[in-house]
Amino acid sequence: MQAFAYETPASLADALKAAANADAKLIAGGQSLLASMKLGLAAPEALIDLGKIESLKGIKVEPGKVTIGAGTTHAAVGASAEVAKAIPALAFLADNIGDRQVRNRGTIGGSLANNDPAACYPAAVLGLGATVHTDRRSIPADQFFKGLYETALGDDGKGAEIITSVSFPIPEKAGWQKFKNPASRFSLVGVFVSKGPAGTRVAVTGAAACVMRVKALEDKLAASWTKEACDGVKVDSAELNSDLHGSAEYRAALIPVLAGRAVAAS
């Protein structure tokens, strides 16, 4: 990798000040960014490590809501008894991201800001109708994910923006299933389903340019929250990914199957 400066701000204010440098990159775990730098796909002049900002860490469970700090690791969420009691599917998802190294370094804020098309957390955020909170606003999940590695962060014209926390409404039912790449453990297809305050929602990751909802499955599950309701649902493959791991048609066929399994597990 090329030479770069490395900063470890202790406060959100200091991080925002450092992030004003257009050639700097925020790092919130580094499980995606560092790999890109090693491959020469990213070459920032400075890294701003958010890992020492304690205000970005922690889990808070309140009536009807679970709030997770952006700097909270996947391992911490997966091991949280409070999360497991309030939203078991969310704890299960976090506890099965990547491997132990990834779970102990990666953070929910870093995952969402990066918005990898095969990442797990975006499916939970969209599938539960969560809200992403930043240093200056709150963004509903339906407005946060914009496209391939693209989010609503910074699109208000005010410069650098940092995720501070994510709040999840506690659902009546929720489930998560993924068909994973055996090496990377990224989702070839992952499906998060929920029924609760945000309605009936089905969010899919790994299948398209970014996480997406599937209305045909939502309509079926709104009428009948059963595994059988997903049987025979056709998903259009026109906008789905094809690669060496699977065709668009294969991914389209997996979505209702995994949705049914997620419902059965909810």
C-alpha positions in Angstrom: 0.0 0.0 0.0 1.0 3.6 -0.4 2.0 5.9 2.5 -0.9 7.7 4.3 -1.5 9.7 7.4 -3.4 8.1 10.3 -5.5 10.0 12.7 -7.4 8.7 15.8 -9.8 11.4 16.9 -11.3 11.0 20.4 -14.5 12.9 19.6 -17.1 13.2 16.9 -16.3 16.9 16.5 -12.6 16.1 15.9 -13.5 13.4 13.4 -15.7 15.8 11.4 -13.0 18.4 11.3 -10.4 15.9 10.0 -12.9 14.5 7.5 -13.1 18.0 5.9 -10.0 16.9 4.0 -11.2 15.7 0.6 -8.5 13.1 0.3 -9.2 11.5 3.7 -11.2 8.4 4.3 -13.1 7.4 7.5 -12.4 4.0 8.8 -14.8 2.2 11.1 -13.4 -1.3 11.3 -11.6 -1.4 8.0 -12.7 -4.8 6.8 -13.6 -3.4 3.4 -11.5 -0.3 3.0 -8.1 -1.9 3.9 -8.7 -4.7 1.5 -9.4 -2.2 -1.3 -6.2 -0.3 -0.4 -4.2 -3.5 -0.6 -5.5 -4.1 -4.1 -4.8 -0.5 -5.1 -8.5 0.3 -5.6 -8.4 3.0 -3.0 -5.5 5.4 -2.2 -6.5 7.9 0.5 -3.9 10.4 1.7 -5.2 10.0 5.3 -7.3 7.5 7.3 -9.5 8.8 10.1 -10.1 6.0 12.5 -13.4 6.3 14.5 -12.5 3.4 16.8 -11.6 5.6 19.8 -14.9 7.6 19.8 -16.7 6.0 22.7 -19.9 7.9 22.1 -20.4 5.9 18.9 -20.4 2.6 20.8 -23.1 0.7 22.7 -26.5 -0.9 22.6 -29.7 0.5 24.2 -33.0 -1.3 24.4 -36.1 0.8 25.1 -39.8 0.0 24.8 -40.4 -0.7 21.1 -36.9 0.1 20.0 -33.3 -1.1 19.9 -30.6 1.5 19.2 -27.1 0.4 18.3 -24.1 2.8 18.2 -22.4 3.0 14.8 -19.1 2.0 16.3 -20.5 -1.2 17.8 -18.9 -4.4 16.5 -20.8 -7.2 14.9 -19.5 -9.5 17.7 -21.0 -7.2 20.4 -24.4 -7.2 18.7 -24.3 -11.0 18.2 -23.4 -11.6 21.8 -25.9 -9.1 23.3 -28.6 -10.9 25.4 -30.7 -7.8 25.1 -30.7 -7.8 21.3 -31.3 -11.5 21.2 -34.4 -11.1 23.4 -35.8 -8.0 21.6 -34.9 -8.9 18.0 -33.5 -12.5 17.8 -33.1 -12.3 14.0 -30.8 -9.3 14.3 -28.5 -10.9 16.8 -28.5 -14.1 14.6 -27.5 -12.0 11.6 -24.7 -10.2 13.4 -23.3 -13.4 14.8 -23.0 -14.9 11.4 -21.3 -12.1 9.5 -17.9 -13.1 8.0 -15.5 -14.8 10.4 -14.4 -14.0 14.0 -11.8 -11.5 12.9 -14.4 -9.6 10.8 -17.0 -9.7 13.5 -14.5 -8.4 16.1 -13.3 -5.5 13.9 -16.3 -4.7 11.6 -19.0 -2.3 12.8 -22.5 -1.6 11.9 -21.8 2.0 10.9 -18.9 0.9 8.7 -21.0 -1.8 7.0 -23.9 0.6 6.2 -21.7 3.5 5.0 -19.9 1.1 2.7 -23.1 -0.4 1.4 -21.5 -3.5 -0.2 -24.1 -5.1 -2.4 -23.7 -8.4 -0.6 -23.4 -7.2 3.0 -25.8 -8.5 5.7 -26.6 -5.5 7.8 -28.3 -3.5 5.0 -30.9 -6.3 4.8 -31.6 -6.0 8.5 -31.9 -2.2 8.4 -34.2 -2.2 5.3 -36.0 -5.3 6.4 -36.9 -3.9 9.8 -37.6 -0.3 8.6 -34.8 1.1 10.8 -33.6 4.7 10.9 -30.0 5.6 10.4 -28.9 8.6 12.5 -26.0 10.8 11.6 -24.2 13.8 13.2 -26.9 16.0 11.7 -30.1 14.1 10.7 -32.1 10.9 10.7 -32.5 9.0 7.5 -35.3 6.3 7.1 -34.0 3.0 5.7 -36.1 3.4 2.5 -34.2 6.6 1.7 -30.7 5.5 2.8 -29.6 2.9 0.2 -29.1 4.5 -3.2 -27.2 2.0 -5.4 -23.9 0.2 -5.7 -21.7 1.4 -2.8 -23.9 4.5 -2.7 -25.9 5.9 0.2 -27.7 9.1 1.2 -24.6 10.1 3.3 -23.4 13.6 2.3 -26.0 14.2 -0.4 -27.4 17.2 1.4 -24.4 19.4 0.3 -23.0 20.0 3.7 -19.8 17.9 3.4 -18.7 14.9 5.4 -21.4 13.1 7.4 -20.9 10.4 10.0 -23.3 7.7 11.1 -23.8 7.9 14.9 -26.4 5.1 15.5 -29.1 3.0 14.1 -32.6 2.5 15.7 -34.6 -0.6 15.0 -38.3 -0.9 15.8 -39.0 -4.1 17.6 -41.1 -6.3 15.3 -43.7 -8.9 16.1 -41.9 -11.4 13.9 -38.6 -11.4 12.1 -36.3 -13.8 10.4 -33.0 -13.9 8.5 -31.6 -16.5 6.1 -28.6 -16.3 3.7 -27.1 -18.5 1.0 -23.4 -17.6 1.6 -20.2 -17.8 -0.4 -18.3 -20.6 1.5 -15.1 -18.6 1.4 -16.0 -15.0 2.1 -19.3 -15.7 3.8 -20.9 -12.8 1.9 -24.4 -13.4 0.8 -25.0 -14.7 -2.7 -28.5 -14.0 -1.6 -29.7 -13.0 1.9 -33.3 -12.4 2.9 -34.6 -10.6 6.0 -38.3 -10.6 6.7 -40.3 -8.8 9.4 -43.8 -8.1 10.5 -44.4 -5.3 12.9 -44.6 -1.5 13.3 -43.0 -0.9 9.9 -45.5 -3.2 8.2 -44.6 -6.5 6.4 -41.2 -6.1 4.9 -38.9 -8.4 2.8 -35.3 -7.1 2.2 -32.9 -8.9 -0.1 -29.1 -8.5 -0.2 -26.5 -10.1 -2.5 -28.9 -10.2 -5.5 -28.7 -6.8 -7.0 -26.6 -3.6 -7.1 -27.7 -2.9 -3.5 -30.2 -4.1 -0.9 -33.8 -4.1 -2.1 -37.3 -4.8 -1.1 -39.5 -7.4 -2.8 -43.1 -6.3 -2.9 -44.5 -9.5 -4.3 -43.3 -11.4 -1.3 -44.4 -8.6 1.1 -47.9 -8.7 -0.3 -48.1 -12.5 0.1 -46.8 -12.4 3.7 -49.0 -9.6 4.7 -52.0 -11.8 3.8 -50.5 -14.9 5.4 -47.3 -15.0 7.5 -46.4 -18.6 6.5 -43.6 -20.3 4.8 -46.1 -21.6 2.2 -47.1 -18.0 1.2 -43.6 -17.7 -0.4 -44.0 -20.8 -2.5 -44.4 -20.0 -6.2 -43.7 -16.3 -6.0 -41.8 -15.2 -9.1 -39.0 -12.6 -8.7 -38.0 -10.7 -11.9 -34.3 -11.4 -12.7 -33.9 -8.5 -15.1 -32.1 -6.3 -12.6 -30.3 -9.0 -10.6 -26.6 -9.8 -10.6 -25.0 -12.5 -12.7 -21.4 -13.6 -11.8 -19.2 -16.6 -11.4 -21.1 -17.6 -8.3 -24.6 -17.6 -9.8 -26.8 -16.3 -12.6 -29.5 -13.7 -12.1 -32.1 -16.4 -12.7 -30.5 -18.6 -10.0 -30.6 -15.7 -7.5 -34.2 -14.9 -8.4 -35.1 -18.5 -7.7 -33.3 -18.4 -4.3 -35.1 -15.3 -3.0 -38.6 -16.9 -2.3 -37.0 -20.1 -1.0 -34.9 -18.1 1.6 -37.8 -15.9 2.4 -39.8 -19.0 3.3 -37.1 -20.3 5.5 -36.7 -16.9 7.2 -40.5 -16.9 7.9 -40.3 -20.4 9.3 -37.4 -19.4 11.6 -39.1 -16.2 12.9 
